[in-house]
């Protein structure tokens, strides 16, 4: 069953990897505004700009995905010596990307795509770029940079080709040969119909349209057609693994001995932009970490499912992907573990960065009953994500006596995590959850019963406190007393 090795890899190994990304680096700029009138100068809408956002684009988005997966990432490419390069450097610094391989050239402009949006409608796109093969001095600088990294120890290389000039035929071939010489995988995210410059690579990740272009034909998105085109490309260009991303049909990997079809995991698709970059980054990281191919494809597919459910270009985060895998494992009936404090803090920070409201509540939840479920459902409706802090067994004994809890902490956690309204469960051993709440910093702290907000532990670390009434007639104590009474009366 796919997935177990992927979970272990994300938990224990991925942060040790060193990955180089080489390709066409871009800056994506978004000017958000509102349209209320037509210009008197020409029949065009006037967009009043309210905010400006800059994000990493092109090959830099691949690097961002690796960085947020918490690999050590090295970015190589060429830019202009201009203001947009400075913006790129700042964004890479924020993401923790080593950009010492970005060659600055006075002969170029930094590739920039500027989009003007009125409401949610794109009104205009402006591209600033000068395409063309690398100059000799740029090839020398990039080659020396990569050789130094290889000598110091790399685990894998991604070549992200957007047909802007960095990924020339000769340079791609040199990179692939370097990968073979150092026995590390090279993955190509391709562009164009001619794959001869990718000859001998270990992985290539076309989407269906790109696969059809390389095959020189138009085929339906069916398994047999995809496998046929991929096998032909493998043989023609001596490629180790062809991984075709197929939109709603997921992904397929084809190599000399395997055909793997991994179905799409996203329930809702809002925006597919950047999903290919996520697949390339996650797949190569898994391959570099020696994850079996079935699990590597599964991991990349789960990552893509997270990204397409977001609006705009979005790099997947390690803790977010780990939570997704753990949730899926629970559905498949596998072993369960709660998130650590560090993992839940990181996941909460990711959700906050996406503007998603976090709700936190806590309790013993010993013998979960309908009163608990009703309470948790009410709490979940207050925000986007509900985190439950669960008292450990030792903590419950201190609170309720030596005979409690009746259910082991991991069993209680697993039942809670299975509820649709609960997004994450984390254990705490203290008498109150104040220290845990300080780590998470929820938008809303929920407590049940007749508490007053000023009495709730950890309130100083939350945006607000809300009190929810418990359902009348339901309690664990009541359940225990009823069972004891029935035993005493000989009814059980």
C-alpha positions in Angstrom: 0.0 0.0 0.0 1.6 3.3 -1.2 2.4 6.0 1.2 4.1 4.6 4.3 7.7 5.2 3.0 6.6 8.7 2.0 5.4 9.5 5.5 8.7 8.3 7.0 10.7 10.3 4.5 8.8 13.5 5.3 9.1 12.9 9.0 12.8 11.9 9.2 14.8 12.4 6.1 13.7 15.3 3.8 15.4 18.0 5.8 18.8 16.4 5.2 18.6 16.7 1.4 20.6 19.2 -0.7 19.0 19.9 -4.1 20.1 22.2 -6.9 17.6 23.9 -9.2 18.7 25.3 -12.5 16.5 27.0 -15.0 14.6 30.1 -16.1 14.1 32.2 -13.0 11.1 34.6 -13.1 9.4 37.2 -10.9 5.6 37.2 -10.9 4.1 40.5 -9.8 0.4 40.9 -9.1 -1.3 44.4 -9.0 -4.7 43.9 -7.3 -7.3 46.6 -7.6 -10.9 47.4 -8.4 -12.6 48.6 -11.5 -15.4 51.2 -11.3 -15.2 53.2 -14.5 -14.1 53.3 -18.1 -11.2 55.6 -19.0 -12.2 58.9 -20.7 -8.9 58.5 -22.8 -9.8 55.2 -24.4 -12.4 52.5 -24.1 -10.5 50.6 -21.4 -11.3 49.9 -17.7 -9.5 52.0 -15.1 -8.1 49.7 -12.4 -7.4 51.4 -9.1 -4.6 49.5 -7.5 -5.0 48.6 -3.8 -2.1 46.1 -3.3 1.0 44.7 -5.0 2.3 41.2 -4.4 5.5 39.7 -5.7 6.2 35.9 -5.8 8.8 33.5 -7.1 8.0 32.3 -10.6 9.3 29.8 -13.2 12.3 27.8 -11.9 12.3 29.9 -8.7 8.9 28.4 -7.8 10.4 24.9 -8.0 13.0 26.1 -5.6 10.4 27.6 -3.3 8.5 24.3 -3.2 11.7 22.5 -2.2 12.5 25.1 0.4 9.0 24.9 2.0 9.4 21.1 2.0 12.5 22.0 4.1 15.2 20.7 1.8 18.4 22.8 1.5 18.0 24.4 -1.9 20.5 26.1 -4.3 19.2 28.2 -7.1 21.1 28.6 -10.4 20.1 30.8 -13.3 20.6 34.2 -14.9 18.9 37.6 -14.2 19.4 41.2 -15.1 21.2 43.6 -12.8 18.1 45.5 -11.9 15.4 46.3 -9.3 13.5 43.1 -10.0 16.6 41.0 -9.3 16.7 42.6 -5.8 13.0 41.7 -5.3 13.9 38.1 -6.3 16.8 38.0 -3.9 14.6 39.2 -1.0 11.9 36.6 -1.7 14.6 33.9 -1.9 16.1 35.0 1.4 12.7 34.9 3.0 12.2 31.3 1.7 15.7 30.2 2.8 16.9 29.6 -0.8 20.6 29.9 -1.5 20.8 32.1 -4.6 24.6 32.3 -5.0 24.1 30.6 -8.4 22.0 33.4 -9.8 24.3 35.1 -12.3 23.7 38.8 -12.7 24.1 40.2 -16.3 24.0 43.7 -17.6 23.0 42.2 -21.0 19.7 41.0 -19.7 16.5 42.1 -17.9 15.2 40.0 -15.0 12.3 38.0 -16.5 9.1 39.5 -15.0 5.5 38.8 -15.6 3.2 41.6 -14.3 -0.5 41.0 -14.0 -3.2 43.6 -13.3 -6.3 42.2 -11.7 -9.6 44.0 -11.2 -11.5 42.0 -8.5 -10.7 38.4 -9.5 -10.5 39.1 -13.2 -7.1 39.5 -14.9 -7.2 42.7 -16.9 -3.8 42.9 -18.3 -0.5 40.9 -18.4 2.9 42.5 -19.2 6.0 40.4 -19.9 9.5 41.8 -19.5 12.1 39.5 -20.9 15.0 39.0 -23.2 15.3 35.4 -24.3 18.4 33.8 -25.8 21.0 31.2 -25.1 23.5 31.8 -22.3 26.6 33.9 -23.0 29.9 32.1 -22.6 30.7 33.9 -19.3 27.3 32.9 -18.0 27.9 29.3 -18.9 31.3 29.4 -17.1 29.8 30.9 -14.0 26.9 28.5 -13.8 29.1 25.5 -14.5 31.6 26.4 -11.8 28.8 27.0 -9.3 27.3 23.5 -10.0 30.7 21.8 -9.9 31.5 23.3 -6.5 28.1 22.1 -5.2 28.7 18.6 -6.6 32.1 18.4 -5.0 30.6 19.5 -1.6 27.8 16.9 -1.9 24.4 17.2 -3.7 21.5 14.7 -3.6 19.7 15.7 -6.8 19.3 18.3 -9.6 16.2 19.7 -11.2 16.3 21.5 -14.6 13.3 23.7 -15.0 13.0 24.7 -18.6 10.7 27.5 -19.6 12.4 28.1 -23.0 13.8 31.4 -22.1 17.5 30.6 -22.7 19.2 29.0 -19.7 18.4 25.4 -20.7 20.2 25.3 -24.0 20.9 21.9 -25.6 24.6 21.8 -24.7 24.1 23.0 -21.1 21.3 20.5 -20.4 23.4 17.7 -21.7 26.4 18.8 -19.6 24.2 18.9 -16.4 22.8 15.4 -17.1 26.3 14.0 -17.6 27.4 15.6 -14.3 24.5 14.0 -12.5 25.5 10.6 -13.9 29.2 11.2 -13.0 28.2 11.9 -9.4 25.5 9.2 -9.3 22.6 11.6 -8.4 19.2 11.9 -10.1 18.5 14.6 -12.6 14.9 15.6 -13.2 13.8 17.7 -16.2 10.6 19.8 -16.3 10.5 20.1 -20.1 9.4 22.7 -22.6 8.9 22.2 -26.3 8.5 19.3 -28.7 12.2 18.4 -29.1 13.4 16.4 -26.2 16.8 15.6 -27.7 18.5 18.0 -25.3 17.1 16.0 -22.4 18.6 12.7 -23.6 19.7 10.4 -20.8 17.9 12.2 -17.9 16.6 10.2 -15.0 13.1 11.8 -14.8 11.0 14.0 -17.0 7.7 15.4 -15.9 5.6 16.6 -18.9 1.9 17.4 -18.6 -0.4 15.7 -21.1 -0.2 18.6 -23.6 3.6 18.5 -23.5 3.6 14.7 -23.8 1.5 15.0 -26.9 3.7 17.7 -28.4 6.8 15.5 -27.9 5.0 12.6 -29.5 3.9 14.7 -32.4 0.3 13.7 -32.1 -2.9 14.6 -30.2 -4.2 11.8 -27.9 -7.0 11.4 -25.4 -6.2 11.4 -21.7 -6.5 7.6 -21.5 -4.1 5.2 -19.8 -3.2 3.2 -22.9 -2.4 6.3 -25.0 -0.3 7.9 -22.2 1.7 4.7 -21.7 2.3 4.3 -25.5 3.6 7.9 -25.9 5.8 7.7 -22.7 7.3 4.4 -23.8 8.2 5.8 -27.2 9.8 8.9 -25.7 11.8 6.7 -23.2 13.2 4.6 -26.0 13.9 7.5 -28.3 15.6 9.7 -25.7 17.0 7.1 -23.3 15.0 8.5 -20.3 14.8 6.6 -17.1 11.3 7.6 -15.9 8.6 9.5 -17.7 6.0 11.0 -15.3 3.0 12.5 -17.0 0.7 14.8 -15.1 -2.9 14.3 -16.3 -5.1 16.8 -14.6 -8.2 15.2 -13.1 -6.7 11.7 -13.9 -3.7 12.2 -11.6 -0.2 11.1 -12.7 1.3 8.1 -14.5 4.9 6.9 -14.2 6.4 4.7 -17.0 9.8 3.2 -17.0 11.4 0.0 -18.3 9.7 -2.3 -15.9 6.8 -0.4 -14.2 3.6 1.4 -15.2 2.1 3.3 -12.2 -1.1 5.2 -12.3 -1.8 7.4 -9.3 -5.3 9.0 -9.2 -5.9 12.6 -8.5 -6.4 13.5 -4.8 -7.9 17.0 -4.9 -11.6 17.2 -4.1 -11.8 20.8 -5.3 -9.6 22.5 -7.9 -9.3 26.3 -7.7 -6.1 27.0 -9.6 -3.7 24.6 -11.4 -0.9 27.2 -11.8 2.4 26.0 -10.3 1.2 22.4 -9.8 3.8 21.1 -12.3 6.5 22.8 -10.3 5.2 21.1 -7.1 5.3 17.7 -8.8 8.8 18.2 -10.0 10.1 19.4 -6.7 8.4 16.7 -4.6 9.2 13.8 -7.0 12.8 14.7 -7.2 13.2 15.1 -3.5 11.6 11.7 -2.9 13.8 10.1 -5.5 16.9 11.7 -4.1 15.8 10.4 -0.6 15.7 6.8 -2.0 12.0 6.6 -1.6 10.5 3.7 -3.7 9.0 5.0 -6.9 5.4 4.0 -6.1 5.6 6.1 -2.9 7.5 9.0 -4.6 4.7 9.3 -7.2 2.1 9.0 -4.5 3.8 11.8 -2.5 4.1 14.1 -5.5 0.4 13.5 -6.4 -0.7 14.3 -2.8 1.4 17.5 -2.9 -0.2 18.6 -6.2 -3.6 17.9 -4.8 -2.9 20.5 -2.0 -1.6 23.1 -4.4 -4.5 23.0 -6.9 -7.0 23.5 -4.0 -5.3 27.0 -3.3 -5.8 30.2 -5.3 -2.7 31.4 -7.1 0.8 30.0 -7.2 1.4 28.3 -3.9 4.4 26.2 -2.7 3.4 23.2 -0.7 4.7 23.1 2.9 6.3 20.0 4.6 4.0 20.0 7.6 0.9 20.5 5.5 1.9 17.6 3.3 2.7 15.4 6.3 -0.8 16.1 7.8 -2.4 15.2 4.5 -0.5 11.9 4.4 -1.3 11.1 8.0 -5.0 11.8 7.4 -4.9 9.5 4.3 -3.2 6.8 6.3 -5.9 6.9 8.9 -8.5 6.5 6.2 -6.7 3.4 5.0 -6.6 2.0 8.5 -2.9 2.3 9.2 -1.0 3.1 12.4 -1.7 6.5 13.9 0.5 9.1 15.4 -0.4 12.7 16.6 1.6 15.7 15.4 4.4 17.0 17.5 4.3 20.5 19.0 6.8 21.6 16.4 4.8 20.2 13.5 1.5 21.7 14.7 3.1 25.1 15.2 4.6 25.0 11.7 1.3 23.8 10.2 -0.6 26.6 12.1 1.9 29.2 10.7 1.3 27.8 7.2 -2.5 28.1 7.6 -2.2 31.7 8.9 0.0 32.7 6.0 -2.8 31.6 3.7 -5.3 33.8 5.7 -7.1 30.7 7.1 -8.6 31.1 10.6 -7.5 28.6 13.2 -9.7 27.4 16.1 -8.3 25.6 19.1 -10.0 23.7 21.9 -8.8 21.1 24.4 -10.0 18.3 26.6 -9.7 14.7 27.8 -12.4 13.3 25.5 -12.5 10.0 27.4 -15.2 7.8 25.8 -16.3 10.2 23.0 -20.0 10.7 22.8 -22.5 12.8 20.9 -22.1 15.7 23.3 -18.4 15.8 22.4 -19.1 15.6 18.6 -21.7 18.4 18.8 -19.3 20.6 20.7 -16.5 20.0 18.3 -18.7 20.7 15.3 -19.8 24.0 16.8 -16.2 24.9 17.4 -15.1 24.0 13.9 -17.7 26.3 12.3 -16.0 29.3 13.9 -13.0 29.0 11.5 -11.3 27.2 8.7 -9.2 24.7 10.8 -9.9 23.1 14.2 -7.0 21.9 16.3 -7.7 19.8 19.4 -5.3 19.7 22.3 -5.7 16.3 24.0 -4.7 15.6 27.6 -2.2 12.7 27.9 -3.1 9.8 30.1 -0.9 11.1 32.9 -2.5 14.5 32.7 -6.0 12.9 32.8 -5.1 10.9 35.9 -4.0 14.1 37.7 -7.2 15.8 36.8 -9.8 13.0 37.3 -8.1 10.4 39.5 -6.3 7.1 39.2 -9.1 5.2 37.5 -9.1 7.5 34.5 -8.8 7.6 31.5 -10.7 4.6 30.4 -9.3 4.9 26.9 -5.6 5.2 26.0 -4.4 8.6 24.8 -3.5 7.4 21.2 -6.9 5.7 20.9 -8.6 8.8 22.0 -6.5 10.8 19.6 -7.3 8.5 16.7 -11.0 8.7 17.2 -10.9 12.5 17.4 -8.8 12.7 14.3 -11.3 10.6 12.4 -14.0 13.3 12.9 -14.6 15.3 9.8 -14.6 18.6 11.8 -11.2 18.0 13.3 -8.1 19.0 11.3 -5.3 18.0 13.8 -4.8 16.5 17.2 -1.8 17.2 19.4 -1.1 15.8 22.9 -0.1 17.9 25.9 1.1 16.6 29.3 0.7 19.8 31.4 -2.3 20.5 33.6 -3.4 23.3 31.3 -2.8 23.7 27.5 -1.4 27.3 27.9 2.1 26.4 26.7 0.7 24.6 23.7 -1.6 27.5 22.9 1.4 29.8 23.0 3.0 27.6 20.3 -0.1 27.6 18.0 -1.4 31.2 18.6 -5.0 30.4 17.4 -7.3 33.0 16.1 -10.1 31.6 18.3 -9.7 29.7 21.6 -12.9 27.7 22.4 -13.9 26.4 25.9 -17.0 24.5 26.8 -19.3 24.9 29.8 -19.9 27.9 32.1 -16.4 29.4 32.0 -15.9 33.1 31.7 -13.5 34.2 28.9 -11.1 35.8 31.5 -10.8 32.4 33.3 -9.7 30.4 30.3 -6.0 29.2 30.4 -3.9 30.4 27.4 -6.3 33.2 26.5 -3.4 35.7 26.3 -2.1 33.7 23.3 -5.3 33.7 21.2 -7.0 36.3 19.1 -10.3 35.8 21.0 -12.0 33.4 23.4 -15.5 31.9 22.8 -17.5 29.8 25.2 -19.7 27.1 23.8 -22.4 25.4 25.9 -22.2 21.6 26.3 -25.2 19.5 25.1 -27.5 18.8 28.0 -27.6 15.2 29.2 -24.3 14.0 27.8 -21.1 13.4 29.8 -18.4 10.7 30.1 -19.1 10.6 33.9 -22.7 9.9 33.1 -21.8 7.1 30.7 -19.5 5.5 33.3 -22.1 5.7 36.1 -24.8 4.2 33.9 -22.5 1.2 33.0 -21.5 0.7 36.7 -25.2 0.8 37.7 -26.2 -1.7 35.1 -23.4 -4.0 36.2 -24.5 -3.7 39.8 -28.1 -4.5 38.9 -26.9 -7.5 36.8 -28.1 -6.1 33.5 -24.7 -6.3 31.9 
